[in-house]
């Protein structure tokens, strides 16, 4: 697993994450304070979120409260590359568009 910070400390944190299928162990769900938004750039992502098991492909995104037990990993035998935004509790990543 390779994690590259893309932002300065403070506020929301942005990372680029690369997960190889060989770097994974048995899924272990975790929880922590905050809110997470992720966007798949390449490969397929396996996301375990509570009792849900999701598979996301490039161009798909997920957003969730990190108090919900979760785990992410590569889905299949290819690496997955994604962008992740981690915010403080209750902070969400939303695109705000102004009407023209």
C-alpha positions as CSV (number, residue, x, y, z in Angstrom):
1,X,0.0,0.0,0.0
2,X,1.4,3.4,-1.0
3,X,-0.1,6.6,0.6
4,X,0.9,10.0,-0.9
5,X,-0.3,13.1,1.0
6,X,-1.7,15.8,-1.3
7,X,-2.5,18.5,1.2
8,X,-1.0,20.4,4.1
9,X,-2.0,19.6,7.7
10,X,-5.2,21.2,9.0
11,X,-8.8,21.0,7.7
12,X,-9.7,18.2,5.3
13,X,-6.8,15.9,4.2
14,X,-6.3,14.7,0.7
15,X,-4.3,11.5,-0.3
16,X,-3.6,9.4,-3.3
17,X,-3.6,5.8,-2.4
18,X,-2.3,2.8,-4.4
19,X,-3.3,-0.7,-3.1
20,X,-1.7,-3.8,-4.6
21,X,-3.6,-7.0,-4.3
22,X,-0.6,-8.7,-2.9
23,X,-0.2,-6.2,0.0
24,X,-3.6,-7.1,1.5
25,X,-4.3,-9.4,4.4
26,X,-7.7,-10.6,5.7
27,X,-10.2,-7.7,5.8
28,X,-10.3,-6.1,9.2
29,X,-13.1,-3.5,9.6
30,X,-12.1,-0.3,11.4
31,X,-13.8,2.8,12.8
32,X,-12.5,6.3,13.6
33,X,-13.7,9.9,13.9
34,X,-14.3,11.8,10.7
35,X,-15.9,11.5,7.3
36,X,-14.4,10.0,4.2
37,X,-14.8,10.5,0.5
38,X,-13.0,8.4,-2.1
39,X,-12.8,8.4,-5.9
40,X,-11.5,5.4,-7.9
41,X,-8.9,6.4,-10.5
42,X,-7.8,3.0,-11.8
43,X,-8.5,-0.7,-11.1
44,X,-11.4,-1.9,-9.0
45,X,-11.9,-1.1,-5.3
46,X,-13.5,-3.5,-2.8
47,X,-15.3,-1.5,-0.1
48,X,-16.7,-3.2,3.0
49,X,-19.0,-0.7,4.7
50,X,-20.9,-2.0,7.7
51,X,-22.8,-5.1,6.3
52,X,-22.5,-3.9,2.7
53,X,-19.9,-5.3,0.3
54,X,-19.3,-2.9,-2.7
55,X,-17.1,-3.0,-5.8
56,X,-16.3,0.4,-7.4
57,X,-14.8,0.9,-10.8
58,X,-12.9,3.9,-12.2
59,X,-15.0,7.1,-12.1
60,X,-17.1,5.9,-9.1
61,X,-17.0,7.5,-5.7
62,X,-18.2,6.7,-2.1
63,X,-18.8,9.0,0.8
64,X,-19.4,7.8,4.4
65,X,-19.2,8.5,8.1
66,X,-16.0,6.7,9.4
67,X,-17.9,5.7,12.6
68,X,-19.4,3.0,10.3
69,X,-17.0,-0.1,10.3
70,X,-15.2,-0.1,7.0
71,X,-12.3,-1.6,5.0
72,X,-10.9,-0.9,1.5
73,X,-8.7,-3.0,-0.8
74,X,-8.1,-4.1,-4.3
75,X,-10.9,-6.1,-5.9
76,X,-9.3,-8.8,-8.0
77,X,-5.7,-9.4,-9.1
78,X,-5.0,-5.8,-10.2
79,X,-3.9,-2.8,-8.1
80,X,-6.4,-0.1,-7.4
81,X,-5.5,3.7,-7.4
82,X,-7.8,6.2,-5.7
83,X,-8.1,9.7,-4.2
84,X,-9.2,10.0,-0.6
85,X,-10.5,13.0,1.3
86,X,-10.7,12.7,5.1
87,X,-12.6,15.4,7.0
88,X,-13.3,16.2,10.6
89,X,-16.4,14.7,12.1
90,X,-19.5,15.8,10.3
91,X,-17.5,17.5,7.5
92,X,-18.6,16.3,4.0
93,X,-17.1,16.7,0.6
94,X,-19.8,18.2,-1.7
95,X,-19.6,19.9,-5.0
96,X,-21.5,23.2,-4.9
97,X,-22.6,24.4,-8.2
98,X,-24.0,27.9,-8.8
99,X,-27.0,28.2,-11.2
100,X,-26.2,30.2,-14.3
